[in-house]
């Protein structure tokens, strides 16, 4: 794995956990949380598979 792929595998779960935490705190609505998680997963998958 390249450094970029390792970074993606570390950063994506952090983004997901951050969005879920903000949802539990009441900062993000459910739809916004789902959108953030889906966007993070799609971007990470496309960048991971691109190389």
Secondary structure, DSSP 8 states (H G I E B T S, - for coil): --HHHHHHHHHHHHHHHHHHHHHHHTSS-HHHHHHHHHHHHHHHHHHHHH-
